[in-house]
Amino acid sequence: MVEINKERLWERLQYVGGIGADPRGGISRFAWTPAYKEACEVLMGWMREAGLTVRMDTVGNIYGRLEGQENLPPLLTGSHFDTVPMGGKFDGLAGVMAALEVLTAMAEQGEKPKRPVEMIAFVNEEASQFLGGHFGSKAICGMLPEDYALTSVDRATGITMKQAMLDFGMGLEPDHFEKSYIRERDYFAFIELHIEQGCYLLHENLPMAVVTDIAGIKQFYITLNGVSAHAGGMAMEDRHDAMAAAAAIACEVERLALESGSTTRGTVGYIQARPAEHNIVANQAIVPVDFREKEDGLWQKLYDDLMEFVEKQCQARGLTYSVKSTIDTSPVHCDKRLVELIHQCTEQEKIPHKYMVSYPAHDAMQMGRLYPMGMIFLRSSNEGVSHCPDEYTTPEDMADGTRVLLRTIEHLSKQDKL
Ligand SMILES: [Zn+2]
């Protein structure tokens, strides 16, 4: 039976995870930067050392392949290789390093799987400088427009994504995303290991979870338009108060989430009012809404119900409104056979675990629309904080999760069909 090397896994994660250290604290390893390139070279070096066939596609995703005995569609596993500003060492990287350790262990212990196994390090998932998110997986799934690299701009420096990719080199072709497309027949299944980024496994004293669904996300901005007025001069019944409507909408978002009958998450992170004065009735308010829900029907219903409420508010207060959607991603469900298999492998390794829904989005969402998809969550320590320097998962939890990933891959690489 193949065994992972726990120390190597941890040392490599610490080493490559430290590349892109930010003087303000934490790690800022953004896609296509010099630090990112350095990390890519280290990773690709380890992959070659393990005997994998290594390549970078035209957008910057790294693939490594362990050949199989038969020419079957490979199994794919991995996660993202970039970080948020001042982030930690585990978000994304945990899944990349687990994949590397699994393939390295299989290769060095002479395991030749029936079907090939590939790992992937997705580029620009966090999209810290070029907003949008999940770039690498969206690009290969053909979900981005052809001119995306030309129209996407670094929010700090103003340079285009195309320029950043050209400066990065390594064979990237910003005008040819299509050369990186993957099709349904190209892979057998996709598995992503990721940290939980929450405190629930920690509080339940569980090292691991098997993910069942990834919640759909609706992110949109509601702009309410009213009329400015003197806070003293205008009677309450004569106002067209955009701020009061915005506050009511924020409370309604919370109520809809609490009373949905599911585990919906609904958030209004701020309200931007104008003219934003103490003694002036606001003539405009912008409400950014974020809904996350795993059930397909309910995901849409939350939005429809909120819009009905907005309509009523605006009628009652004599306001007009408009809505701009920024994210509209339906829920994705992990393949039931993979959920069961990961569960069995976790039992086999005697690791206590539970089933969980992922509310953060992951590259697995895109991959799950093309292939049977499964996800493993690892416990986040330090009260579950993530996207910050204190993000932490213990070496033991990393090893447990990686062992489960190995067993899952061993099973799947032998199977003709799921
Ligand atoms: Zn992540």
Residues whose N, C-alpha, C, O or C-beta is under 5 A from the ligand:
A	BS01	ZN	D91 G92
